[in-house]
Amino acid sequence: MKQKAIVFLADGMADDALLELGGKTPLEFANTPGMDRIAKEGASGTFLTLPEGLPTSSDVANMSVLGFEPELNYPGRGPIEATAQGIELGEDDIAWRCNLVYVDDDGVLRDYSAGHISPEKAAVLMNDLQKEFGSDEVTFYSGVSYRNLLVLHGKRFSDAVDYFKPDSSQDIHISELRLSAQKEEAQATVDFLIDLEEKAAKFLAAHPLNAKGDGIANRIWPWSPGYRPALDEFSKKYQGRSGAIISAVDVIRGLGKCSNMTVIDVPGATGFTDTNFEGKAQAAIDAIEKFDFVYLHVEAIDECSHLGDLKQKLFAIEEFDKRVVVPVLNALEGRGIRFAILPDHPVPIKLRAHTTTPVPVAVMGPGIKPDSIESFSETLAVTGSLGYMTKDSLIKLMLGL
């Protein structure tokens, strides 16, 4: 029989030890009986999700966890999310992730998410941007909340542009965060986008939805461009195994579609702490009946980390454990399934940005020999029997390949 497996992916959960938590990390401080059970009954280790030389972003990290080797295959965040939305990119189309952000009157980027703008308000703004600026050279697409897209059309544009991740650039003046050309032929793209950003800023400032106040969406932020992606199919890479992805956010859903995994929709999944945790848990329980592998991704912890909100991060970790991990483990007790828990990357609460430190991972299930680790922890995982994992080693372990 084929080995079945579920990965619980807690986006941005890993952190540093904090004095206010008695020298513990948020993960170590939080009450997490489900994650601790996986570590206690299984084996722990660490996993390198952000290889050197690549963006420190969730698309790279989750590609790594899934074994898709971003060192060789990274297409950019924009085209991954375009795939999630079903946007057909032409040969000369370049897709950009396009955040709605808040920049204060002094020109400092204060909020990469425009106050976690509602999907409804964001959709109105993006649709109005399209009406105002859309042309045969540029198209705006509405996504989920602040996570939107911009596509440039035509051979004159280039993706050879250096950019700044907005969630790693908060509290910095935008004059220090400008796009820049890697090659001479990309300068026209930089000039076009900088001009578009300034025009869009004036348009958004005057928009009736943007009454003055903190958290308004008063600028667009294009970043992580790329052409139409081409990833290996999950089933071909993993000897015919079928895979499903459960996530609220387009970047993870896009990775699923790019690799021909089944993407499962969960009503009420938002990408924040108000997400439908129970719906995601039930979706995983149902999916493992049909698929060999289920990737259950939760974004909320990452968002709290970027906000620098320790109380909310602790809350999100405990809600994830209580409302997702524990119910799934209990429902599938004795079914011969392997389970893994890991973050995709650290987001230290003090930095509010991703770091490249390898993340803790724990795996339990049939054929996994328990080690001496008693709880799921950044500190303890480095001494676990799984050791230091990279590339497709985790998924192959999960599937018994």
C-alpha positions in Angstrom: 0.0 0.0 0.0 1.1 3.6 -0.7 2.1 5.5 2.4 -0.3 8.5 3.0 0.9 11.7 4.6 -0.3 15.1 5.8 2.0 18.1 6.3 0.9 20.9 8.7 2.6 24.1 7.4 2.5 26.9 9.9 3.7 29.9 7.9 6.2 32.1 9.7 5.9 30.3 13.1 9.6 30.0 13.9 11.1 32.8 16.0 13.9 33.8 18.3 14.0 33.4 22.1 12.4 36.4 23.8 13.2 37.9 27.3 9.5 38.6 27.8 8.8 34.9 27.4 11.4 33.8 29.8 14.0 33.1 27.2 11.6 30.9 25.2 10.4 31.4 21.6 6.7 32.0 21.0 6.4 28.3 19.8 8.0 27.1 22.9 5.9 29.3 25.2 2.6 28.6 23.5 0.4 25.6 24.6 0.7 23.2 21.6 -0.3 19.6 22.6 -0.9 18.6 19.0 2.5 19.7 17.7 4.2 18.4 20.8 2.6 15.0 20.2 4.1 14.8 16.7 7.5 15.6 18.1 7.2 13.3 21.2 5.9 10.3 19.2 8.1 10.9 16.2 11.4 12.3 15.2 12.7 15.9 14.9 15.2 17.8 12.8 15.7 20.9 10.8 15.0 21.8 7.2 16.6 24.4 5.0 13.8 26.2 3.3 15.5 29.4 2.0 18.6 28.6 0.0 21.3 31.2 -0.4 20.9 33.6 -3.2 17.1 33.5 -3.5 14.4 35.8 -2.1 13.6 35.2 1.5 9.9 34.8 0.6 7.1 32.2 1.2 7.0 31.1 -2.4 10.7 30.1 -2.2 10.2 28.5 1.2 7.2 26.4 0.3 8.7 25.4 -3.0 11.6 24.0 -0.9 9.3 22.2 1.5 7.5 20.6 -1.4 10.8 19.5 -2.9 10.6 21.7 -6.0 14.1 23.1 -5.7 13.7 26.8 -6.2 17.5 27.0 -6.8 16.7 25.6 -10.3 13.0 26.4 -10.9 12.0 29.7 -9.1 9.7 31.7 -11.4 8.9 34.7 -9.2 5.9 35.4 -6.9 3.9 37.2 -9.5 3.5 34.3 -12.0 2.8 31.8 -9.2 -0.1 33.9 -8.0 -1.3 34.5 -11.5 -1.5 30.8 -12.0 -3.6 30.5 -8.8 -6.0 33.1 -10.2 -6.3 31.3 -13.6 -4.7 34.1 -15.4 -3.2 32.9 -18.7 0.1 34.6 -19.2 1.3 35.1 -22.8 4.8 34.5 -23.9 5.8 38.2 -23.3 3.7 38.8 -20.2 5.4 39.6 -16.9 3.3 39.1 -13.8 4.2 41.1 -10.6 2.8 40.7 -7.1 1.2 44.1 -6.4 0.6 44.9 -2.8 -1.7 47.7 -1.6 0.3 49.4 1.1 0.2 52.4 3.4 2.9 55.1 3.2 2.7 57.9 5.8 2.9 61.6 5.0 6.6 61.6 5.5 7.1 59.0 2.8 7.8 56.0 5.2 6.3 52.6 4.4 4.3 51.8 7.5 2.1 48.9 6.5 2.7 46.3 3.8 -0.9 45.2 4.0 -2.7 48.6 4.2 -4.1 47.6 7.6 -5.1 44.1 6.3 -7.5 45.8 3.9 -10.7 43.9 3.4 -11.0 41.9 0.3 -14.1 43.9 -0.7 -12.4 47.3 -0.4 -9.2 46.0 -2.1 -11.3 44.6 -5.0 -12.9 48.0 -5.5 -9.6 49.8 -5.5 -7.9 47.3 -7.9 -10.9 47.4 -10.3 -10.8 51.2 -10.3 -7.1 51.2 -10.9 -7.7 49.0 -13.9 -10.4 51.3 -15.2 -8.0 54.3 -14.8 -4.7 52.9 -15.9 -5.4 49.6 -17.7 -4.1 49.4 -21.3 -2.6 47.1 -23.8 0.6 47.4 -21.7 -0.6 46.9 -18.2 -3.5 45.0 -16.4 -4.4 45.1 -12.8 -6.0 42.0 -11.1 -7.7 41.8 -7.8 -6.6 39.1 -5.4 -7.2 38.5 -1.7 -7.0 41.6 0.6 -3.7 43.4 -0.1 -2.3 40.5 -2.2 -3.0 41.6 -5.8 -1.4 41.4 -9.2 -0.1 43.6 -12.0 0.8 42.2 -15.5 2.9 44.0 -18.0 2.4 43.0 -21.7 5.0 43.3 -24.5 8.6 42.6 -25.5 9.8 46.0 -24.3 9.4 44.9 -20.7 11.8 42.9 -18.6 11.8 41.0 -15.3 15.5 41.8 -14.7 14.5 44.3 -11.9 15.6 44.4 -8.3 12.9 45.1 -5.8 12.2 45.3 -2.1 9.8 42.9 -0.3 7.2 45.2 1.3 6.7 43.0 4.4 10.5 43.2 5.0 10.8 46.9 4.4 8.4 48.5 6.9 9.5 51.8 8.6 11.9 52.6 5.8 11.5 55.7 3.6 10.4 54.8 0.1 13.2 56.7 -1.5 15.5 53.9 -0.2 13.2 51.2 -1.7 13.0 52.0 -5.3 13.0 49.5 -8.1 16.3 49.3 -10.1 17.4 47.7 -13.3 19.7 44.7 -13.3 20.4 45.2 -17.0 20.3 48.3 -19.3 17.3 46.8 -21.2 15.3 46.7 -18.0 15.5 50.5 -17.3 12.4 51.1 -19.5 10.5 48.7 -17.2 11.7 50.5 -14.1 10.8 53.9 -15.5 7.3 52.7 -16.5 6.6 51.2 -13.1 7.9 54.2 -11.1 5.7 56.5 -13.2 2.7 54.2 -12.7 3.3 54.0 -9.0 3.3 57.8 -8.7 0.2 58.2 -10.8 -1.6 55.4 -8.8 -0.6 57.1 -5.5 -2.4 60.3 -6.6 -5.4 58.4 -7.8 -5.6 56.4 -4.6 -5.2 59.5 -2.4 -8.3 61.0 -4.1 -10.3 57.8 -4.1 -13.6 58.1 -2.1 -12.8 54.8 -0.2 -9.6 56.2 1.2 -10.7 58.6 3.9 -7.8 59.9 5.9 -6.5 57.7 8.7 -4.1 54.9 9.5 -4.0 51.9 7.3 -5.4 53.4 4.2 -4.3 51.8 0.9 -2.5 54.8 -0.7 0.2 53.2 -2.9 0.7 50.1 -5.0 3.9 48.1 -4.6 5.0 45.9 -7.5 7.5 43.2 -6.7 8.8 39.7 -7.5 8.2 39.6 -11.3 8.4 36.7 -13.7 7.2 34.9 -16.8 4.9 32.0 -17.1 6.1 29.2 -14.7 6.9 25.6 -15.5 7.2 23.3 -12.5 7.4 19.5 -12.4 4.1 17.7 -11.7 3.9 16.5 -8.2 2.7 13.0 -9.2 5.6 12.6 -11.7 8.2 13.8 -9.2 6.9 11.5 -6.5 6.3 8.2 -8.4 2.7 8.6 -9.1 1.6 9.9 -5.7 -1.4 12.2 -5.8 -1.3 15.5 -3.9 -3.7 18.2 -2.6 -3.2 21.7 -1.2 -5.3 23.5 1.3 -4.6 27.2 1.7 -6.2 30.6 1.7 -3.5 32.5 -0.1 -2.7 32.6 -3.8 1.0 31.9 -3.6 0.4 28.5 -2.1 -2.6 27.7 -4.2 -0.5 28.7 -7.2 2.3 26.3 -6.3 -0.4 23.6 -6.2 -1.7 24.5 -9.6 1.7 24.9 -11.2 2.6 21.3 -10.1 -0.8 19.9 -11.0 -1.8 19.2 -7.4 -5.5 19.5 -6.5 -6.3 22.8 -4.8 -9.1 22.5 -2.3 -11.3 25.6 -1.6 -12.4 26.2 2.0 -15.2 28.7 2.5 -14.2 31.4 5.0 -10.4 30.8 4.6 -8.9 34.3 4.9 -5.2 34.1 5.5 -5.5 35.8 8.9 -6.6 34.9 12.4 -10.3 35.0 11.4 -9.8 32.1 9.0 -12.0 29.0 9.0 -9.6 26.8 11.0 -12.2 24.0 11.4 -13.0 24.1 7.7 -9.4 23.6 6.9 -9.1 20.7 9.3 -12.1 19.0 7.9 -10.9 19.5 4.4 -7.7 17.7 5.2 -9.5 14.8 6.9 -11.7 14.4 3.9 -8.9 14.9 1.4 -6.7 12.1 2.8 -9.4 9.6 1.8 -8.8 10.4 -1.9 -5.2 11.7 -2.1 -1.9 10.2 -1.0 -0.5 13.6 0.2 -2.2 16.7 1.8 -0.4 20.0 2.4 -2.4 22.0 4.9 -1.1 25.6 5.0 -2.1 28.3 7.5 -1.0 31.9 6.9 -2.3 33.6 10.1 0.9 33.1 12.2 3.0 34.8 9.5 0.8 37.8 9.3 0.9 38.3 13.1 4.7 38.0 13.0 5.0 40.8 10.3 2.7 43.0 12.5 5.2 42.6 15.3 2.2 41.5 17.6 3.5 38.9 20.1 0.1 38.5 21.7 -1.6 37.8 18.4 1.2 35.5 17.3 0.8 33.4 20.5 -2.9 33.3 19.9 -2.5 32.2 16.3 -0.1 29.4 17.2 -2.5 28.1 19.8 -5.5 28.4 17.6 -3.7 26.5 14.8 -2.8 23.7 17.2 -6.2 23.5 18.9 -8.4 23.9 15.9 -6.4 22.2 13.1 -3.6 19.9 14.3 -5.3 18.2 17.3 -8.7 17.6 15.4 -6.9 16.1 12.4 -4.7 13.9 14.5 -7.6 12.7 16.6 -9.9 12.1 13.5 -7.2 10.0 11.7 -5.9 8.1 14.8 -4.8 4.6 13.8 -5.2 5.1 10.1 -1.5 4.5 9.2 -0.9 8.1 8.1 2.4 10.0 8.6 2.2 13.6 9.9 4.7 16.4 9.8 4.7 19.8 11.3 7.0 22.7 10.3 7.0 26.4 9.5 8.1 27.5 6.0 10.6 30.1 7.4 11.2 32.1 10.6 9.7 35.6 11.1 11.2 36.9 14.4 8.7 39.1 16.1 11.4 41.7 16.8 12.4 41.9 13.1 9.0 41.6 11.5 10.8 40.0 8.5 11.9 36.6 7.2 15.2 35.1 8.1 17.0 32.2 6.5 17.6 30.1 9.6 16.6 26.4 9.0 13.2 25.7 10.5 12.3 22.9 13.0 10.4 19.9 11.6 8.9 16.9 13.3 7.5 13.7 11.7 5.5 10.9 13.2 3.7 7.8 11.9 4.3 4.3 10.7 8.0 3.5 10.3 9.2 6.7 12.0 11.4 5.7 14.9 10.8 8.1 17.8 13.8 10.0 19.2 14.3 11.6 22.6 12.7 15.0 21.7 9.7 15.7 24.0 8.1 18.8 22.4 8.2 20.8 19.1 10.7 23.5 19.4 13.3 25.5 17.5 15.8 24.7 20.3 15.2 21.0 20.6 14.8 20.2 16.9 18.5 20.7 16.1 19.3 17.7 18.3 16.7 15.4 16.7 17.4 12.2 14.8 16.2 13.5 11.4 19.2 15.8 11.3 19.5 18.6 8.7 17.1 18.1 5.8 17.1 19.7 2.3 15.5 19.5 -1.1 12.9 16.7 -1.5 14.1 14.6 1.5 11.1 15.6 3.7 8.4 14.7 1.1 10.1 11.4 0.2 10.3 10.5 3.9 6.6 11.4 4.3 5.6 9.2 1.3 8.0 6.4 2.1 9.9 6.8 -1.1 
